[in-house]
Amino acid sequence: MCMITKRYLILLAVLSLYNCNNRVRLDCQPMTLKVTATAYNSLVYQTNSNPNITAFGDSLKPGLRYVAVSRDLLDSGLVHNTKIKIHGFDSLFTVKDKMHSRWRKRIDIYMGNDVKKAKKWGKKKIKIEYCIQPKDSLSN
């Protein structure tokens, strides 16, 4: 493949990604919430008899950045697979689990099997940010 064709294809790919990212940013409604954040592990005594499967049916894999949300937050747009920014962390987390209905305005950060890390995190009031997609763009 000649050099000009390679450059052209790379330019097209970059422009496509730029346009997709701008569309998402323009279409979504940014949200910020203050919540209580705790941490959990995929262990039987903290979850249930199948600790690696979430309430949404996803498989948990240690090392990945997942959160469980209290069920009232589902109504606030924090639905399955929503990406969230947790202040104090550099990367995004994904909503992969939901908590027992007794909890309100709470997230539970998944920390694999590292119980010491989860205990060290403890319980904190933090700010989270996420984006709600309009209902008409969810069908695309």
Backbone bond lengths (Angstrom), bond angles and torsions (degrees), N, CA, C in turn:
res aa  C-N    CA-C-N  psi(-1)  N-CA   C-N-CA  omega(-1)  CA-C   N-CA-C  phi
1 M - - - 1.460 - - 1.533 107.87 -
2 C 1.308 116.42 135.37 1.455 118.38 -178.19 1.529 110.69 -74.40
3 M 1.320 115.33 160.37 1.466 122.88 -175.71 1.525 112.24 -61.76
4 I 1.327 118.09 -38.89 1.465 121.75 -179.16 1.527 109.87 -64.67
5 T 1.319 117.95 -41.39 1.462 121.69 179.79 1.525 110.43 -64.71
6 K 1.329 117.18 -41.97 1.467 120.88 178.47 1.525 110.69 -61.32
7 R 1.323 116.54 -45.73 1.465 120.75 179.31 1.528 110.99 -62.29
8 Y 1.326 116.01 -41.42 1.459 121.26 179.46 1.527 110.47 -62.17
9 L 1.333 117.71 -44.81 1.467 121.49 179.71 1.527 111.29 -64.70
10 I 1.321 116.81 -40.08 1.469 120.33 178.49 1.523 109.74 -65.39
11 L 1.324 117.23 -42.60 1.469 121.33 178.28 1.534 110.46 -61.53
12 L 1.317 117.80 -43.53 1.465 121.43 178.25 1.531 111.26 -62.05
13 A 1.327 116.66 -42.11 1.464 120.51 179.64 1.525 110.87 -63.64
14 V 1.321 117.22 -44.10 1.469 121.21 -179.98 1.522 110.64 -64.24
15 L 1.319 117.61 -44.40 1.466 120.90 179.28 1.522 111.28 -64.17
16 S 1.325 117.29 -37.69 1.467 120.68 177.99 1.519 110.72 -63.09
17 L 1.333 116.07 -45.65 1.468 119.29 178.83 1.523 110.72 -64.08
18 Y 1.312 117.41 -40.97 1.456 121.28 179.63 1.524 110.37 -60.68
19 N 1.317 116.80 -46.13 1.465 120.75 -179.73 1.521 111.26 -64.38
20 C 1.326 118.38 -40.91 1.471 121.36 178.59 1.523 110.40 -63.23
21 N 1.314 116.72 -45.98 1.460 119.96 -179.16 1.520 111.44 -64.13
22 N 1.322 118.03 -40.19 1.462 120.01 178.74 1.518 111.15 -65.33
23 R 1.320 117.85 -39.51 1.461 120.59 179.99 1.519 110.76 -62.44
24 V 1.318 116.56 -43.40 1.461 119.87 179.68 1.520 109.62 -62.82
25 R 1.314 117.35 -44.65 1.459 120.30 -179.33 1.525 111.95 -62.96
26 L 1.325 116.65 -38.87 1.449 119.71 -178.67 1.527 112.03 -73.36
27 D 1.328 117.18 -32.05 1.456 121.29 -175.96 1.520 113.93 -83.41
28 C 1.299 118.92 -19.61 1.462 119.13 -172.49 1.531 111.44 -94.23
29 Q 1.316 113.14 157.87 1.470 120.34 177.64 1.528 107.57 -106.56
30 P 1.342 118.47 110.95 1.469 120.35 -179.14 1.534 111.10 -68.05
31 M 1.323 115.54 140.38 1.462 122.23 -179.56 1.529 108.81 -130.90
32 T 1.317 115.79 145.86 1.463 122.60 174.03 1.516 107.60 -132.07
33 L 1.330 115.99 134.66 1.462 121.38 178.90 1.521 110.14 -136.25
34 K 1.324 115.88 148.32 1.461 120.90 167.87 1.519 106.64 -98.76
35 V 1.324 115.38 127.20 1.463 120.88 -177.48 1.521 109.76 -135.33
36 T 1.315 115.54 165.97 1.457 121.71 169.73 1.518 106.70 -89.97
37 A 1.315 116.91 130.37 1.461 121.42 -179.56 1.513 110.03 -116.70
38 T 1.314 115.11 127.22 1.460 122.78 173.22 1.525 106.57 -120.62
39 A 1.313 117.18 -175.81 1.462 121.12 179.87 1.520 108.85 -132.62
40 Y 1.324 115.42 152.49 1.465 119.41 177.22 1.510 110.82 -141.92
41 N 1.321 114.60 164.65 1.456 123.27 -179.47 1.525 109.50 -123.73
42 S 1.325 115.95 158.63 1.466 119.14 176.92 1.529 108.87 -88.66
43 L 1.338 113.52 74.24 1.463 121.83 178.55 1.528 108.47 -129.07
44 V 1.322 116.56 144.72 1.463 121.82 -174.89 1.521 112.24 -53.17
45 Y 1.331 117.79 -45.01 1.461 119.12 -175.06 1.539 112.74 -70.12
46 Q 1.330 118.52 -14.99 1.465 121.21 178.06 1.534 112.58 -99.12
47 T 1.313 116.86 -19.28 1.466 119.58 -175.29 1.530 110.38 -124.81
48 N 1.330 116.10 -97.49 1.457 121.43 177.17 1.524 109.05 -153.32
49 S 1.320 117.09 -165.71 1.465 120.19 -175.60 1.532 112.97 -69.62
50 N 1.323 118.26 -12.51 1.454 122.18 176.31 1.534 108.38 -126.49
51 P 1.329 116.70 75.61 1.471 120.58 -169.08 1.524 116.06 -70.24
52 N 1.324 118.48 -10.44 1.464 120.34 -179.68 1.519 113.47 -95.63
53 I 1.339 117.34 2.20 1.457 121.42 178.17 1.527 108.38 -113.61
54 T 1.327 116.72 129.24 1.460 121.20 -177.38 1.533 111.09 -83.93
55 A 1.313 115.30 171.77 1.466 120.77 177.14 1.532 111.40 -65.37
56 F 1.328 117.97 -19.45 1.462 121.65 175.24 1.526 111.71 -88.93
57 G 1.343 116.91 -6.69 1.469 120.92 179.78 1.514 114.53 93.35
58 D 1.337 118.04 6.72 1.463 121.43 178.17 1.532 110.13 -81.86
59 S 1.326 115.73 156.19 1.463 121.23 174.71 1.520 109.28 -92.84
60 L 1.325 116.21 129.99 1.465 121.25 176.57 1.514 109.44 -83.94
61 K 1.316 116.41 138.35 1.460 122.22 178.44 1.519 108.06 -129.03
62 P 1.339 117.84 116.23 1.466 120.03 179.16 1.525 111.17 -51.01
63 G 1.334 115.00 139.77 1.458 121.35 -180.00 1.519 113.21 99.76
64 L 1.338 117.41 -18.21 1.454 119.76 178.59 1.520 109.91 -90.02
65 R 1.311 117.02 153.84 1.465 122.31 -173.77 1.527 110.29 -96.21
66 Y 1.337 114.16 93.89 1.455 122.07 -178.85 1.514 110.11 -120.07
67 V 1.326 115.72 156.92 1.456 121.10 171.96 1.517 109.07 -136.38
68 A 1.328 114.22 154.09 1.455 122.17 167.31 1.520 105.59 -104.88
69 V 1.320 117.08 146.54 1.462 120.83 179.90 1.519 109.97 -122.60
70 S 1.333 115.05 149.81 1.460 118.62 174.58 1.530 107.72 -67.51
71 R 1.308 115.95 151.37 1.464 120.44 -172.18 1.524 113.59 -65.10
72 D 1.328 117.92 -25.55 1.469 118.85 176.53 1.529 111.60 -67.08
73 L 1.339 116.71 -26.78 1.466 119.98 179.22 1.526 111.97 -74.41
74 L 1.323 117.16 -20.20 1.464 119.63 174.92 1.532 109.41 -59.64
75 D 1.341 115.81 -39.14 1.467 120.88 178.36 1.527 112.39 -70.24
76 S 1.335 117.17 -17.17 1.469 122.03 178.27 1.520 112.04 -91.20
77 G 1.326 116.89 9.20 1.458 120.62 177.66 1.508 115.50 97.21
78 L 1.328 117.85 -1.73 1.461 120.64 178.19 1.529 109.17 -85.74
79 V 1.309 115.41 68.76 1.455 121.94 -176.40 1.527 110.69 -90.74
80 H 1.314 115.14 173.73 1.464 122.80 -179.90 1.529 111.37 -48.53
81 N 1.324 115.76 130.90 1.474 125.89 177.98 1.526 115.05 72.37
82 T 1.331 118.80 9.79 1.461 120.81 174.00 1.524 108.74 -67.84
83 K 1.313 116.69 137.82 1.467 122.15 175.85 1.518 107.95 -89.17
84 I 1.340 115.66 134.57 1.460 119.15 178.32 1.526 110.46 -130.42
85 K 1.315 114.20 149.62 1.468 122.13 173.66 1.518 106.76 -103.34
86 I 1.317 115.83 122.61 1.461 121.82 177.45 1.517 106.99 -104.16
87 H 1.330 116.60 120.26 1.460 119.84 -179.38 1.528 109.34 -59.47
88 G 1.324 114.69 133.13 1.449 121.34 -176.95 1.521 112.52 104.12
89 F 1.335 117.31 -10.10 1.467 122.22 177.19 1.521 108.75 -118.28
90 D 1.334 115.58 149.32 1.460 120.58 -177.52 1.526 113.99 -83.55
91 S 1.324 117.75 -28.02 1.457 119.11 -174.91 1.528 111.67 -116.05
92 L 1.312 114.87 170.76 1.454 121.33 -178.75 1.526 111.70 -81.34
93 F 1.317 115.44 153.73 1.454 123.08 174.29 1.521 108.11 -113.82
94 T 1.320 116.83 159.85 1.456 122.39 179.77 1.520 109.43 -119.49
95 V 1.327 116.64 134.37 1.470 121.21 176.03 1.527 107.47 -72.14
96 K 1.331 116.16 114.08 1.461 121.56 -178.59 1.517 112.84 -125.64
97 D 1.330 117.77 -4.95 1.463 120.03 -175.57 1.523 109.01 -148.09
98 K 1.315 115.98 160.61 1.466 120.02 174.56 1.515 108.58 -128.07
99 M 1.320 114.87 149.83 1.453 122.34 -173.32 1.530 111.00 -92.85
100 H 1.309 114.94 171.23 1.463 121.76 175.84 1.532 109.18 -58.84
101 S 1.314 116.46 149.86 1.466 121.37 -175.15 1.532 113.97 -66.95
102 R 1.333 118.34 -11.84 1.472 119.44 179.71 1.525 112.80 -72.51
103 W 1.359 118.24 -19.21 1.463 121.26 -176.93 1.516 111.50 -87.68
104 R 1.334 116.39 146.42 1.460 123.54 178.41 1.526 109.45 -132.64
105 K 1.356 115.91 141.13 1.476 122.73 177.75 1.528 111.34 46.43
106 R 1.320 115.01 53.76 1.452 120.67 -175.41 1.525 110.84 -139.93
107 I 1.323 115.05 143.20 1.458 120.90 169.02 1.526 107.85 -122.26
108 D 1.299 115.32 155.01 1.458 123.15 178.50 1.526 106.22 -125.26
109 I 1.316 116.82 115.74 1.463 121.83 -176.46 1.521 108.92 -85.54
110 Y 1.313 116.06 127.15 1.465 121.71 -178.91 1.527 110.01 -75.93
111 M 1.329 115.99 126.18 1.462 121.19 -179.39 1.524 112.10 -124.73
112 G 1.336 116.12 37.44 1.459 121.14 175.37 1.510 112.09 57.70
113 N 1.319 116.79 -128.70 1.463 122.37 179.15 1.523 112.29 -107.69
114 D 1.328 117.20 8.61 1.460 122.20 -175.54 1.542 110.96 -84.65
115 V 1.317 115.88 86.07 1.466 122.12 -177.09 1.527 110.86 -63.73
116 K 1.331 117.88 -38.84 1.471 120.70 179.95 1.534 110.74 -61.38
117 K 1.316 116.53 -42.09 1.463 120.69 179.32 1.535 110.43 -64.18
118 A 1.320 116.56 -41.74 1.468 120.56 179.45 1.526 110.78 -65.11
119 K 1.324 117.19 -42.17 1.470 120.35 178.97 1.524 110.94 -66.95
120 K 1.327 116.15 -37.12 1.464 119.86 178.66 1.537 110.18 -64.69
121 W 1.333 117.39 -37.61 1.470 120.74 176.96 1.517 109.53 -60.91
122 G 1.336 116.76 -47.71 1.459 121.15 178.07 1.509 113.13 72.04
123 K 1.315 115.39 -131.17 1.465 122.51 -177.31 1.520 107.41 -134.93
124 K 1.333 116.28 124.04 1.461 120.31 -176.81 1.526 111.02 -137.59
125 K 1.308 115.04 151.33 1.463 121.29 169.25 1.518 106.34 -90.47
126 I 1.322 116.32 124.73 1.459 120.29 -177.15 1.524 110.45 -138.98
127 K 1.328 115.16 169.82 1.454 121.30 175.98 1.523 108.12 -107.46
128 I 1.330 115.73 136.14 1.460 120.85 174.70 1.519 108.99 -122.17
129 E 1.322 115.42 153.85 1.459 121.67 177.27 1.523 108.36 -130.03
130 Y 1.319 115.09 142.49 1.457 120.59 177.47 1.517 108.33 -156.02
131 C 1.310 115.89 176.89 1.451 121.32 -174.74 1.524 108.78 -129.52
132 I 1.331 115.99 132.71 1.462 121.00 177.04 1.505 108.35 -99.59
133 Q 1.334 116.48 125.38 1.453 121.03 175.83 1.527 109.32 -81.47
134 P 1.318 118.72 138.84 1.460 120.05 175.71 1.523 110.11 -60.77
135 K 1.313 117.05 148.72 1.464 121.76 -176.36 1.525 111.93 -57.76
136 D 1.335 118.47 -36.67 1.467 119.34 -178.58 1.528 112.24 -70.04
137 S 1.345 119.73 -25.27 1.467 120.42 179.28 1.516 111.49 -85.01
138 L 1.344 118.61 -13.90 1.457 120.97 178.65 1.524 111.50 -70.73
139 S 1.295 117.91 -24.72 1.468 120.62 -178.53 1.523 112.35 -81.05
140 N 1.336 118.60 -10.38 1.469 121.64 -179.63 1.485 111.87 -78.49
